[in-house]
Amino acid sequence: MMDRQDIDQLAQRLVSLVPNGLTQAHQDLRTNFSDVLAQGLRRLDLVTREEFEVQSQVLARTRAKVEALEKRIADLEAGAAT
């Protein structure tokens, strides 16, 4: 997930798009952009990279177990057929 520094950098980029005539509003806009971005990201159902990696490992182990069980069943079925 994005940390506060990433959100602030994105907010700064958005502020840089505001015309120079509104320089007094830049700080207010930057703060508002940061708050809106942070709030929007919190509402999303996101996971951290660490959580994703853990779940990927769990999935890989589960997949290996399923494949082993499928092979075992096939071997048992082959033995029962003879």
DRENVOPA-188983 format. One record per residue: x, y, z of N, C-alpha, C, CB in turn. Coordinates in steps of 0.05 Angstrom, whole numbers. Glycine has a CB too. Layout:
<r n_east="X" n_north="Y" n_up="Z" ca_east="X" ca_north="Y" ca_up="Z" c_east="X" c_north="Y" c_up="Z" cb_east="X" cb_north="Y" cb_up="Z"/>
...
***
This chain:
<r n_east="17" n_north="-23" n_up="0" ca_east="0" ca_north="0" ca_up="0" c_east="18" c_north="25" c_up="0" cb_east="-19" cb_north="0" cb_up="24"/>
<r n_east="7" n_north="47" n_up="-9" ca_east="22" ca_north="71" ca_up="-10" c_east="26" c_north="82" c_up="18" cb_east="8" cb_north="92" cb_up="-28"/>
<r n_east="50" n_north="91" n_up="24" ca_east="54" ca_north="104" ca_up="50" c_east="49" c_north="134" c_up="48" cb_east="83" cb_north="98" cb_up="61"/>
<r n_east="51" n_north="147" n_up="70" ca_east="45" ca_north="176" ca_up="71" c_east="63" c_north="192" c_up="52" cb_east="47" cb_north="187" cb_up="99"/>
<r n_east="88" n_north="184" n_up="50" ca_east="107" ca_north="198" ca_up="32" c_east="98" c_north="196" c_up="3" cb_east="135" cb_north="187" cb_up="36"/>
<r n_east="89" n_north="172" n_up="-5" ca_east="80" ca_north="169" ca_up="-33" c_east="55" c_north="186" c_up="-38" cb_east="73" cb_north="139" cb_up="-38"/>
<r n_east="37" n_north="187" n_up="-19" ca_east="13" ca_north="203" ca_up="-22" c_east="20" c_north="232" c_up="-24" cb_east="-6" cb_north="198" cb_up="2"/>
<r n_east="39" n_north="241" n_up="-7" ca_east="48" ca_north="269" ca_up="-8" c_east="60" c_north="276" c_up="-35" cb_east="67" cb_north="275" cb_up="15"/>
<r n_east="76" n_north="258" n_up="-45" ca_east="89" ca_north="263" ca_up="-71" c_east="68" c_north="265" c_up="-94" cb_east="109" cb_north="240" cb_up="-78"/>
<r n_east="48" n_north="248" n_up="-93" ca_east="26" ca_north="249" ca_up="-112" c_east="11" c_north="275" c_up="-109" cb_east="8" cb_north="225" cb_up="-109"/>
<r n_east="5" n_north="283" n_up="-85" ca_east="-9" ca_north="308" ca_up="-80" c_east="8" c_north="332" c_up="-91" cb_east="-14" cb_north="312" cb_up="-50"/>
<r n_east="34" n_north="331" n_up="-87" ca_east="51" ca_north="352" ca_up="-97" c_east="50" c_north="353" c_up="-128" cb_east="80" cb_north="348" cb_up="-88"/>
<r n_east="49" n_north="331" n_up="-141" ca_east="46" ca_north="330" ca_up="-170" c_east="20" c_north="343" c_up="-179" cb_east="48" cb_north="301" cb_up="-181"/>
<r n_east="-2" n_north="336" n_up="-164" ca_east="-27" ca_north="348" ca_up="-171" c_east="-27" c_north="378" c_up="-167" cb_east="-50" cb_north="336" cb_up="-154"/>
<r n_east="-14" n_north="387" n_up="-145" ca_east="-12" ca_north="416" ca_up="-140" c_east="4" c_north="430" c_up="-162" cb_east="1" cb_north="421" cb_up="-112"/>
<r n_east="24" n_north="417" n_up="-172" ca_east="41" ca_north="429" ca_up="-193" c_east="25" c_north="434" c_up="-218" cb_east="64" cb_north="411" cb_up="-199"/>
<r n_east="2" n_north="421" n_up="-221" ca_east="-15" ca_north="426" ca_up="-245" c_east="-33" c_north="450" c_up="-242" cb_east="-32" cb_north="401" cb_up="-250"/>
<r n_east="-35" n_north="461" n_up="-217" ca_east="-51" ca_north="484" ca_up="-212" c_east="-37" c_north="509" c_up="-223" cb_east="-57" cb_north="487" cb_up="-181"/>
<r n_east="-51" n_north="527" n_up="-236" ca_east="-38" ca_north="551" ca_up="-248" c_east="-23" c_north="567" c_up="-226" cb_east="-59" cb_north="568" cb_up="-261"/>
<r n_east="-2" n_north="580" n_up="-235" ca_east="15" ca_north="595" ca_up="-216" c_east="1" c_north="618" c_up="-203" cb_east="39" cb_north="605" cb_up="-231"/>
<r n_east="-20" n_north="628" n_up="-215" ca_east="-35" ca_north="650" ca_up="-203" c_east="-48" c_north="643" c_up="-177" cb_east="-56" cb_north="660" cb_up="-223"/>
<r n_east="-49" n_north="617" n_up="-171" ca_east="-62" ca_north="608" ca_up="-146" c_east="-42" c_north="598" c_up="-126" cb_east="-82" cb_north="586" cb_up="-153"/>
<r n_east="-19" n_north="611" n_up="-125" ca_east="3" ca_north="601" ca_up="-108" c_east="-5" c_north="601" c_up="-79" cb_east="28" cb_north="618" cb_up="-112"/>
<r n_east="-21" n_north="619" n_up="-70" ca_east="-29" ca_north="619" ca_up="-42" c_east="-46" c_north="595" c_up="-36" cb_east="-45" cb_north="645" cb_up="-35"/>
<r n_east="-60" n_north="585" n_up="-55" ca_east="-77" ca_north="562" ca_up="-51" c_east="-62" c_north="535" c_up="-53" cb_east="-100" cb_north="561" cb_up="-71"/>
<r n_east="-37" n_north="536" n_up="-62" ca_east="-21" ca_north="512" ca_up="-66" c_east="-19" c_north="495" c_up="-40" cb_east="6" cb_north="518" cb_up="-75"/>
<r n_east="-13" n_north="507" n_up="-18" ca_east="-10" ca_north="491" ca_up="7" c_east="-36" c_north="479" c_up="16" cb_east="2" cb_north="508" cb_up="30"/>
<r n_east="-58" n_north="495" n_up="14" ca_east="-84" ca_north="484" ca_up="21" c_east="-92" c_north="461" c_up="2" cb_east="-105" cb_north="507" cb_up="19"/>
<r n_east="-87" n_north="465" n_up="-24" ca_east="-94" ca_north="444" ca_up="-43" c_east="-77" c_north="419" c_up="-38" cb_east="-89" cb_north="454" cb_up="-72"/>
<r n_east="-52" n_north="423" n_up="-32" ca_east="-34" ca_north="400" ca_up="-26" c_east="-45" c_north="384" c_up="-2" cb_east="-5" cb_north="409" cb_up="-22"/>
<r n_east="-52" n_north="398" n_up="19" ca_east="-63" ca_north="385" ca_up="42" c_east="-89" c_north="371" c_up="36" cb_east="-67" cb_north="405" cb_up="65"/>
<r n_east="-106" n_north="384" n_up="21" ca_east="-132" ca_north="372" ca_up="14" c_east="-128" c_north="348" c_up="-5" cb_east="-150" cb_north="393" cb_up="0"/>
<r n_east="-110" n_north="350" n_up="-24" ca_east="-105" ca_north="328" ca_up="-42" c_east="-94" c_north="304" c_up="-26" cb_east="-84" cb_north="336" cb_up="-64"/>
<r n_east="-76" n_north="309" n_up="-8" ca_east="-64" ca_north="288" ca_up="9" c_east="-86" c_north="274" c_up="25" cb_east="-43" cb_north="299" cb_up="27"/>
<r n_east="-103" n_north="290" n_up="37" ca_east="-125" ca_north="278" ca_up="54" c_east="-144" c_north="262" c_up="37" cb_east="-140" cb_north="300" cb_up="69"/>
<r n_east="-152" n_north="272" n_up="14" ca_east="-171" ca_north="259" ca_up="-4" c_east="-158" c_north="233" c_up="-14" cb_east="-179" cb_north="277" cb_up="-27"/>
<r n_east="-133" n_north="234" n_up="-22" ca_east="-120" ca_north="210" ca_up="-33" c_east="-117" c_north="189" c_up="-11" cb_east="-92" cb_north="217" cb_up="-44"/>
<r n_east="-109" n_north="197" n_up="13" ca_east="-106" ca_north="178" ca_up="35" c_east="-133" c_north="165" c_up="42" cb_east="-94" cb_north="192" cb_up="60"/>
<r n_east="-154" n_north="181" n_up="43" ca_east="-180" ca_north="171" ca_up="50" c_east="-190" c_north="152" c_up="28" cb_east="-200" cb_north="195" cb_up="53"/>
<r n_east="-186" n_north="159" n_up="3" ca_east="-194" ca_north="141" ca_up="-19" c_east="-180" c_north="115" c_up="-18" cb_east="-189" cb_north="155" cb_up="-45"/>
<r n_east="-154" n_north="115" n_up="-13" ca_east="-139" ca_north="90" ca_up="-12" c_east="-147" c_north="73" c_up="12" cb_east="-109" cb_north="97" cb_up="-10"/>
<r n_east="-154" n_north="85" n_up="34" ca_east="-163" ca_north="70" ca_up="57" c_east="-189" c_north="55" c_up="51" cb_east="-167" cb_north="88" cb_up="82"/>
<r n_east="-206" n_north="67" n_up="35" ca_east="-232" ca_north="55" ca_up="28" c_east="-228" c_north="31" c_up="9" cb_east="-250" cb_north="75" cb_up="15"/>
<r n_east="-207" n_north="30" n_up="-6" ca_east="-202" ca_north="8" ca_up="-24" c_east="-195" c_north="-17" c_up="-8" cb_east="-180" cb_north="14" cb_up="-44"/>
<r n_east="-201" n_north="-40" n_up="-18" ca_east="-195" ca_north="-65" ca_up="-5" c_east="-168" c_north="-75" c_up="-15" cb_east="-218" cb_north="-87" cb_up="-10"/>
<r n_east="-147" n_north="-62" n_up="-5" ca_east="-120" ca_north="-68" ca_up="-14" c_east="-105" c_north="-84" c_up="7" cb_east="-105" cb_north="-42" cb_up="-20"/>
<r n_east="-85" n_north="-99" n_up="-2" ca_east="-67" ca_north="-113" ca_up="17" c_east="-39" c_north="-103" c_up="13" cb_east="-69" cb_north="-144" cb_up="13"/>
<r n_east="-23" n_north="-107" n_up="33" ca_east="5" ca_north="-99" ca_up="30" c_east="20" c_north="-120" c_up="14" cb_east="19" cb_north="-96" cb_up="58"/>
<r n_east="44" n_north="-113" n_up="4" ca_east="60" ca_north="-131" ca_up="-11" c_east="67" c_north="-156" c_up="6" cb_east="86" cb_north="-117" cb_up="-21"/>
<r n_east="72" n_north="-152" n_up="32" ca_east="79" ca_north="-174" ca_up="50" c_east="55" c_north="-193" c_up="52" cb_east="86" cb_north="-163" cb_up="78"/>
<r n_east="31" n_north="-183" n_up="55" ca_east="7" ca_north="-200" ca_up="57" c_east="3" c_north="-215" c_up="31" cb_east="-18" cb_north="-183" cb_up="63"/>
<r n_east="8" n_north="-202" n_up="9" ca_east="5" ca_north="-215" ca_up="-17" c_east="25" c_north="-238" c_up="-20" cb_east="9" cb_north="-195" cb_up="-40"/>
<r n_east="50" n_north="-233" n_up="-12" ca_east="71" ca_north="-254" ca_up="-14" c_east="64" c_north="-278" c_up="3" cb_east="99" cb_north="-242" cb_up="-6"/>
<r n_east="55" n_north="-273" n_up="27" ca_east="47" ca_north="-294" ca_up="45" c_east="25" c_north="-311" c_up="33" cb_east="38" cb_north="-283" cb_up="73"/>
<r n_east="5" n_north="-298" n_up="22" ca_east="-17" ca_north="-313" ca_up="10" c_east="-8" c_north="-328" c_up="-15" cb_east="-40" cb_north="-294" cb_up="3"/>
<r n_east="11" n_north="-317" n_up="-30" ca_east="22" ca_north="-331" ca_up="-53" c_east="36" c_north="-356" c_up="-45" cb_east="41" cb_north="-312" cb_up="-69"/>
<r n_east="51" n_north="-355" n_up="-23" ca_east="64" ca_north="-379" ca_up="-13" c_east="44" c_north="-400" c_up="-3" cb_east="83" cb_north="-371" cb_up="10"/>
<r n_east="24" n_north="-391" n_up="11" ca_east="3" ca_north="-409" ca_up="20" c_east="-10" c_north="-423" c_up="-4" cb_east="-19" cb_north="-395" cb_up="37"/>
<r n_east="-16" n_north="-407" n_up="-25" ca_east="-28" ca_north="-418" ca_up="-49" c_east="-10" c_north="-439" c_up="-62" cb_east="-35" cb_north="-396" cb_up="-68"/>
<r n_east="16" n_north="-433" n_up="-64" ca_east="35" ca_north="-451" ca_up="-76" c_east="36" c_north="-478" c_up="-61" cb_east="63" cb_north="-438" cb_up="-78"/>
<r n_east="37" n_north="-476" n_up="-34" ca_east="37" ca_north="-501" ca_up="-18" c_east="11" c_north="-516" c_up="-22" cb_east="41" cb_north="-494" cb_up="12"/>
<r n_east="-11" n_north="-502" n_up="-22" ca_east="-37" ca_north="-516" ca_up="-26" c_east="-39" c_north="-529" c_up="-53" cb_east="-60" cb_north="-495" cb_up="-23"/>
<r n_east="-29" n_north="-515" n_up="-73" ca_east="-29" ca_north="-526" ca_up="-100" c_east="-12" c_north="-552" c_up="-101" cb_east="-18" cb_north="-506" cb_up="-121"/>
<r n_east="11" n_north="-552" n_up="-88" ca_east="29" ca_north="-575" ca_up="-88" c_east="15" c_north="-599" c_up="-74" cb_east="55" cb_north="-569" cb_up="-73"/>
<r n_east="1" n_north="-593" n_up="-52" ca_east="-14" ca_north="-614" ca_up="-38" c_east="-36" c_north="-625" c_up="-55" cb_east="-25" cb_north="-603" cb_up="-11"/>
<r n_east="-51" n_north="-608" n_up="-69" ca_east="-72" ca_north="-618" ca_up="-86" c_east="-61" c_north="-635" c_up="-108" cb_east="-88" cb_north="-594" cb_up="-98"/>
<r n_east="-39" n_north="-627" n_up="-120" ca_east="-27" ca_north="-643" ca_up="-141" c_east="-18" c_north="-670" c_up="-131" cb_east="-3" cb_north="-628" cb_up="-154"/>
<r n_east="-6" n_north="-671" n_up="-107" ca_east="2" ca_north="-696" ca_up="-95" c_east="-22" c_north="-714" c_up="-89" cb_east="18" cb_north="-691" cb_up="-69"/>
<r n_east="-44" n_north="-702" n_up="-79" ca_east="-68" ca_north="-718" ca_up="-74" c_east="-80" c_north="-728" c_up="-100" cb_east="-88" cb_north="-701" cb_up="-59"/>
<r n_east="-80" n_north="-712" n_up="-121" ca_east="-91" ca_north="-721" ca_up="-146" c_east="-75" c_north="-745" c_up="-157" cb_east="-90" cb_north="-698" cb_up="-167"/>
<r n_east="-48" n_north="-744" n_up="-154" ca_east="-31" ca_north="-766" ca_up="-163" c_east="-37" c_north="-791" c_up="-147" cb_east="-1" cb_north="-758" cb_up="-161"/>
<r n_east="-40" n_north="-787" n_up="-121" ca_east="-45" ca_north="-810" ca_up="-103" c_east="-72" c_north="-823" c_up="-110" cb_east="-45" cb_north="-801" cb_up="-74"/>
<r n_east="-92" n_north="-807" n_up="-116" ca_east="-118" ca_north="-818" ca_up="-123" c_east="-116" c_north="-832" c_up="-150" cb_east="-139" cb_north="-795" cb_up="-126"/>
<r n_east="-102" n_north="-821" n_up="-169" ca_east="-98" ca_north="-834" ca_up="-195" c_east="-84" c_north="-861" c_up="-191" cb_east="-82" cb_north="-816" cb_up="-214"/>
<r n_east="-64" n_north="-862" n_up="-174" ca_east="-49" ca_north="-887" ca_up="-169" c_east="-68" c_north="-907" c_up="-156" cb_east="-25" cb_north="-882" cb_up="-151"/>
<r n_east="-84" n_north="-899" n_up="-137" ca_east="-103" ca_north="-917" ca_up="-123" c_east="-124" c_north="-927" c_up="-143" cb_east="-116" cb_north="-903" cb_up="-100"/>
<r n_east="-134" n_north="-910" n_up="-160" ca_east="-154" ca_north="-918" ca_up="-180" c_east="-141" c_north="-938" c_up="-200" cb_east="-165" cb_north="-893" cb_up="-195"/>
<r n_east="-116" n_north="-932" n_up="-207" ca_east="-102" ca_north="-951" ca_up="-226" c_east="-98" c_north="-978" c_up="-213" cb_east="-75" cb_north="-939" cb_up="-235"/>
<r n_east="-91" n_north="-978" n_up="-187" ca_east="-88" ca_north="-1003" ca_up="-173" c_east="-114" c_north="-1018" c_up="-169" cb_east="-75" cb_north="-998" cb_up="-146"/>
<r n_east="-136" n_north="-1004" n_up="-165" ca_east="-162" ca_north="-1017" ca_up="-161" c_east="-172" c_north="-1028" c_up="-188" cb_east="-182" cb_north="-996" cb_up="-150"/>
<r n_east="-165" n_north="-1016" n_up="-210" ca_east="-174" ca_north="-1025" ca_up="-236" c_east="-161" c_north="-1051" c_up="-245" cb_east="-169" cb_north="-1004" cb_up="-257"/>
<r n_east="-138" n_north="-1057" n_up="-233" ca_east="-124" ca_north="-1082" ca_up="-242" c_east="-131" c_north="-1106" c_up="-227" cb_east="-95" cb_north="-1078" cb_up="-240"/>
***
